[in-house]
Amino acid sequence: MSSGRAIGPIPSGAAIRTSEHATFGTTRAKLRGGRVQHPFTGVSTSNLDLDSIVDLCRAYEQLLRTGEAFSHTTAALLYGAPLPAAHAALRPLHVLSPTPTRSRTGGTVEHRSRAGFPVVLRFGLPVVEPVAMWLQLASAISREDLTAVGDFLVTGVLHGRAREPALADHAALAAAIDVGTGGRGMSGARWALERIRVGAASRPETLLRLVMAAAGLPEPVIGPAVVVAGGTLTLHPDLAYPELRLAIEYEGDGHRDPARWERDIERRELFEDAGWRVIRVTRNALFRDPDALIARIRRARIARAAD
């Protein structure tokens, strides 16, 4: 990202078509200044965070044609959906157009839809609706990751103690599949739809649940309420077998934060004081040695059943 202060009449955080420079009372020479950003051919911006998907799309919005909207992985990033690293790059931007275009600037991928498509505003930007985005991803990501995106859509995002409303529901996803029958990725979408659940808080939690199911383990409950501390506090483990009082917690890189680490220790002790067993799952265990992880969960289930 190149950053800088506002140049002439171009306000900080704004984007303009370079060809329209005269409208803003400036010149092409000034727009070639070192403090002006040029994220796309034909676009000049001032002090945008081009490492942010929102600001990058705000810059490209100047080049959108009538009826176009951000789509596919770009739409997913704008919604905050969890994507695998291989598909989470900001560029190229994906744009859906109702008509074929003669040319498209570098750093973008154009998709065409002959049929009309619903568009909503996200951060003030035109984006295909969440259900359409989910179906577009069906041909690009694995069915497991498609399930994780579906979990995200039907659950909503947690911000502190408040949760953003769900962006979709099972019925809407199922209806989209019915309309798209025969398209690319439909078999993966149908597979994912059967496994989408409300409550998953992250992509790894979804993938952990799917790994357990694929191994033949009973499906765990997502985030059940567990009363601890003598009835004064309620915790929600990521996954659990309540009948066995067995909690399964995924601990990714974010748990390395010192304050988070201390809370995790206290959290585990609260579970154990309430008579629960806690299995802590690391990224390495889930993604590099899932067989050993499944064996550990099986042993814990057997031991808890024998108690």
C-alpha positions as CSV (number, residue, x, y, z in Angstrom):
1,M,0.0,0.0,0.0
2,S,1.2,3.5,-0.7
3,S,-0.3,6.1,1.6
4,G,-0.3,9.8,1.6
5,R,-2.2,13.0,2.4
6,A,-5.0,14.5,0.4
7,I,-3.8,16.0,-2.9
8,G,-5.5,19.3,-3.8
9,P,-9.3,18.9,-3.8
10,I,-9.2,15.1,-3.5
11,P,-10.2,14.4,0.1
12,S,-8.3,11.9,2.2
13,G,-9.9,8.5,1.9
14,A,-11.5,9.3,-1.5
15,A,-11.2,7.7,-4.9
16,I,-11.8,9.3,-8.4
17,R,-11.6,8.3,-12.0
18,T,-8.3,9.8,-13.2
19,S,-10.0,10.9,-16.4
20,E,-12.3,13.1,-14.4
21,H,-9.5,15.0,-12.7
22,A,-10.7,18.3,-14.1
23,T,-14.0,17.9,-12.2
24,F,-12.1,17.9,-9.0
25,G,-10.0,21.0,-10.0
26,T,-6.7,19.2,-10.3
27,T,-4.4,18.1,-13.1
28,R,-3.0,14.8,-14.3
29,A,0.5,16.1,-13.3
30,K,-0.6,16.5,-9.7
31,L,-2.2,13.0,-9.8
32,R,1.2,11.6,-10.7
33,G,2.6,12.9,-7.4
34,G,4.2,10.3,-5.2
35,R,1.5,10.7,-2.5
36,V,-1.3,9.7,-4.8
37,Q,-2.3,6.1,-5.0
38,H,-3.1,4.3,-8.2
39,P,-4.6,1.0,-7.2
40,F,-6.1,0.4,-10.7
41,T,-5.5,1.8,-14.1
42,G,-7.7,4.8,-14.4
43,V,-8.3,5.3,-10.7
44,S,-6.5,7.8,-8.3
45,T,-7.0,7.7,-4.6
46,S,-5.8,9.5,-1.5
47,N,-4.9,7.8,1.7
48,L,-7.0,4.6,1.3
49,D,-5.9,1.4,3.1
50,L,-5.3,-0.7,0.1
51,D,-4.6,-3.7,2.4
52,S,-8.3,-3.6,3.3
53,I,-10.8,-5.3,1.1
54,V,-13.4,-2.5,1.8
55,D,-11.1,0.3,0.7
56,L,-9.8,-1.7,-2.2
57,C,-13.3,-2.2,-3.4
58,R,-14.1,1.5,-2.8
59,A,-11.3,2.4,-5.1
60,Y,-12.5,0.0,-7.8
61,E,-16.1,1.2,-7.4
62,Q,-15.2,4.1,-9.7
63,L,-14.9,1.6,-12.5
64,L,-18.0,-0.4,-11.9
65,R,-20.6,-0.3,-14.7
66,T,-24.3,0.0,-14.2
67,G,-25.7,-3.2,-12.7
68,E,-22.4,-4.7,-11.7
69,A,-21.5,-5.9,-8.2
70,F,-18.7,-7.5,-6.3
71,S,-19.0,-11.3,-6.2
72,H,-17.4,-14.7,-5.4
73,T,-14.5,-14.5,-3.0
74,T,-14.5,-10.7,-3.0
75,A,-18.1,-10.7,-1.8
76,A,-17.2,-13.3,0.8
77,L,-14.4,-11.1,2.2
78,L,-16.7,-8.1,2.3
79,Y,-19.2,-10.2,4.3
80,G,-16.4,-11.4,6.6
81,A,-16.9,-15.1,5.6
82,P,-14.1,-17.5,6.6
83,L,-12.1,-18.6,3.6
84,P,-9.1,-20.9,3.3
85,A,-5.9,-19.0,2.8
86,A,-5.5,-20.0,-0.8
87,H,-8.7,-18.2,-1.6
88,A,-8.5,-15.2,0.8
89,A,-6.2,-12.9,-1.3
90,L,-7.6,-9.4,-1.8
91,R,-6.7,-9.5,-5.5
92,P,-7.9,-10.1,-8.0
93,L,-11.3,-8.5,-7.3
94,H,-14.3,-10.5,-8.6
95,V,-17.0,-8.6,-10.4
96,L,-20.3,-9.9,-11.6
97,S,-21.8,-8.1,-14.7
98,P,-25.2,-8.5,-16.3
99,T,-23.7,-7.8,-19.7
100,P,-20.4,-8.7,-21.5
101,T,-17.8,-5.9,-21.3
102,R,-15.1,-5.0,-23.8
103,S,-12.3,-4.8,-21.3
104,R,-11.6,-5.0,-17.7
105,T,-8.6,-3.4,-15.9
106,G,-5.9,-5.6,-14.4
107,G,-6.3,-7.0,-10.9
108,T,-9.9,-8.1,-11.6
109,V,-11.8,-11.1,-12.8
110,E,-15.1,-10.6,-14.6
111,H,-18.1,-13.0,-14.3
112,R,-21.2,-12.7,-16.4
113,S,-24.8,-13.6,-15.5
114,R,-27.4,-13.4,-18.2
115,A,-30.1,-13.7,-15.6
116,G,-30.7,-10.9,-13.2
117,F,-29.1,-11.2,-9.8
118,P,-30.0,-9.6,-6.5
119,V,-27.6,-7.0,-5.1
120,V,-27.3,-5.5,-1.6
121,L,-25.1,-2.8,-0.1
122,R,-22.3,-3.8,2.2
123,F,-20.2,-0.9,3.6
124,G,-22.0,1.1,0.9
125,L,-20.7,-1.1,-1.9
126,P,-22.8,-3.2,-4.3
127,V,-22.4,-6.8,-3.5
128,V,-24.2,-10.0,-4.6
129,E,-26.5,-11.2,-1.8
130,P,-25.0,-13.7,0.7
131,V,-26.9,-16.8,-0.7
132,A,-25.7,-16.0,-4.2
133,M,-22.1,-15.6,-2.9
134,W,-22.3,-18.9,-1.2
135,L,-23.4,-20.7,-4.3
136,Q,-20.7,-19.0,-6.4
137,L,-18.1,-20.4,-4.0
138,A,-19.3,-23.9,-4.6
139,S,-17.1,-24.4,-7.6
140,A,-14.1,-22.7,-6.1
141,I,-13.6,-24.1,-2.6
142,S,-13.8,-27.5,-1.0
143,R,-17.2,-28.8,0.2
144,E,-15.8,-28.7,3.8
145,D,-14.9,-25.0,3.4
146,L,-18.3,-24.4,1.8
147,T,-19.9,-25.8,4.9
148,A,-17.8,-23.4,7.0
149,V,-19.0,-20.4,5.0
150,G,-22.6,-21.8,5.3
151,D,-22.2,-22.1,9.1
152,F,-21.0,-18.5,9.2
153,L,-24.1,-17.3,7.1
154,V,-26.7,-19.0,9.3
155,T,-25.0,-18.1,12.6
156,G,-24.1,-14.5,12.3
157,V,-20.9,-12.8,13.6
158,L,-20.2,-12.4,17.2
159,H,-19.0,-8.9,18.2
160,G,-18.2,-9.0,21.9
161,R,-21.5,-10.1,23.5
162,A,-23.6,-9.0,20.6
163,R,-24.2,-11.1,17.6
164,E,-24.9,-9.7,14.1
165,P,-28.1,-11.2,12.6
166,A,-27.6,-14.2,10.4
167,L,-27.1,-13.4,6.8
168,A,-29.1,-16.4,5.5
169,D,-30.9,-19.5,6.6
170,H,-31.1,-23.1,5.5
171,A,-34.3,-22.6,3.5
172,A,-32.7,-19.8,1.4
173,L,-29.6,-21.9,0.8
174,A,-31.7,-24.9,-0.2
175,A,-33.8,-22.8,-2.6
176,A,-30.7,-21.5,-4.2
177,I,-29.5,-25.0,-4.9
178,D,-32.8,-25.9,-6.4
179,V,-32.5,-23.0,-8.8
180,G,-28.9,-23.8,-9.6
181,T,-29.4,-27.5,-10.2
182,G,-27.0,-28.7,-12.8
183,G,-24.5,-25.9,-12.3
184,R,-20.9,-26.3,-11.3
185,G,-20.3,-27.3,-7.7
186,M,-23.9,-28.3,-7.0
187,S,-23.0,-31.7,-5.6
188,G,-20.6,-30.0,-3.2
189,A,-23.3,-27.5,-2.3
190,R,-25.8,-30.2,-1.5
191,W,-23.2,-32.1,0.6
192,A,-22.5,-28.9,2.5
193,L,-26.2,-28.0,3.0
194,E,-26.8,-31.3,4.9
195,R,-24.0,-30.4,7.3
196,I,-24.5,-26.7,7.9
197,R,-25.3,-26.0,11.5
198,V,-26.2,-22.8,13.5
199,G,-23.7,-21.9,16.2
200,A,-20.2,-22.5,14.8
201,A,-17.9,-19.6,15.7
202,S,-15.0,-20.2,13.3
203,R,-13.8,-22.2,10.2
204,P,-11.6,-24.5,12.3
205,E,-14.5,-25.4,14.6
206,T,-16.6,-26.4,11.5
207,L,-13.7,-28.4,10.0
208,L,-13.2,-30.1,13.4
209,R,-16.8,-31.1,13.6
210,L,-16.7,-32.5,10.0
211,V,-13.5,-34.5,10.7
212,M,-15.2,-36.1,13.7
213,A,-18.2,-36.9,11.7
214,A,-16.1,-38.4,8.8
215,A,-14.4,-40.6,11.4
216,G,-17.8,-42.0,12.4
217,L,-18.0,-40.3,15.8
218,P,-21.4,-39.1,17.0
219,E,-22.1,-35.5,16.0
220,P,-21.1,-33.2,18.9
221,V,-23.3,-30.4,20.1
222,I,-22.2,-26.9,19.2
223,G,-21.8,-24.5,22.1
224,P,-24.1,-26.0,24.7
225,A,-24.7,-24.1,27.9
226,V,-22.6,-25.5,30.8
227,V,-23.2,-24.1,34.3
228,V,-20.0,-23.7,36.3
229,A,-18.7,-22.0,39.4
230,G,-21.4,-23.3,41.6
231,G,-24.1,-22.1,39.3
232,T,-22.9,-18.5,39.0
233,L,-21.5,-18.7,35.5
234,T,-22.4,-20.3,32.2
235,L,-19.8,-21.3,29.6
236,H,-20.2,-22.6,26.1
237,P,-17.6,-25.0,24.9
238,D,-16.9,-25.1,21.1
239,L,-18.1,-28.6,20.8
240,A,-19.3,-31.1,23.4
241,Y,-20.9,-34.4,24.3
242,P,-23.1,-33.2,27.2
243,E,-24.1,-36.7,28.2
244,L,-20.5,-37.5,28.8
245,R,-19.6,-34.1,30.2
246,L,-16.8,-34.0,27.5
247,A,-15.9,-30.6,26.0
248,I,-13.8,-30.1,22.9
249,E,-12.1,-26.7,22.5
250,Y,-10.2,-25.5,19.4
251,E,-7.3,-23.2,20.3
252,G,-5.8,-21.4,17.3
253,D,-3.1,-18.8,17.1
254,G,-5.3,-16.2,18.7
255,H,-5.1,-18.1,22.0
256,R,-1.4,-17.3,22.2
257,D,-2.2,-13.8,23.4
258,P,-1.1,-13.7,27.1
259,A,-4.5,-12.4,28.4
260,R,-6.4,-15.0,26.3
261,W,-4.0,-17.7,27.5
262,E,-4.8,-16.9,31.1
263,R,-8.5,-16.9,30.4
264,D,-8.2,-20.3,28.7
265,I,-6.5,-21.7,31.8
266,E,-9.3,-20.4,34.1
267,R,-11.9,-21.6,31.7
268,R,-10.5,-25.1,31.7
269,E,-10.4,-25.2,35.4
270,L,-14.0,-24.1,35.7
271,F,-15.1,-26.9,33.4
272,E,-13.1,-29.5,35.3
273,D,-14.3,-28.2,38.7
274,A,-17.8,-28.8,37.3
275,G,-17.0,-32.4,36.5
276,W,-16.2,-31.9,32.8
277,R,-13.2,-33.3,30.8
278,V,-11.7,-30.8,28.3
279,I,-9.9,-31.9,25.1
280,R,-7.9,-29.0,23.7
281,V,-7.3,-29.1,19.9
282,T,-4.5,-27.3,18.3
283,R,-4.1,-26.3,14.6
284,N,-1.4,-28.9,14.2
285,A,-3.6,-31.7,15.6
286,L,-6.5,-30.8,13.4
287,F,-4.7,-30.2,10.1
288,R,-1.6,-32.3,10.3
289,D,-2.5,-35.3,12.4
290,P,-6.3,-35.7,12.5
291,D,-6.0,-39.5,13.0
292,A,-4.2,-39.1,16.3
293,L,-6.8,-36.4,17.3
294,I,-9.7,-38.7,16.6
295,A,-8.0,-41.5,18.5
296,R,-7.7,-39.2,21.5
297,I,-11.4,-38.2,21.3
298,R,-12.4,-41.9,21.1
299,R,-10.3,-42.7,24.2
300,A,-11.8,-39.8,26.1
301,R,-15.4,-40.9,25.2
302,I,-14.7,-44.4,26.3
303,A,-13.2,-43.2,29.6
304,R,-16.1,-40.8,30.3
305,A,-18.6,-43.5,29.5
306,A,-16.9,-45.8,32.1
307,D,-17.0,-43.2,34.8
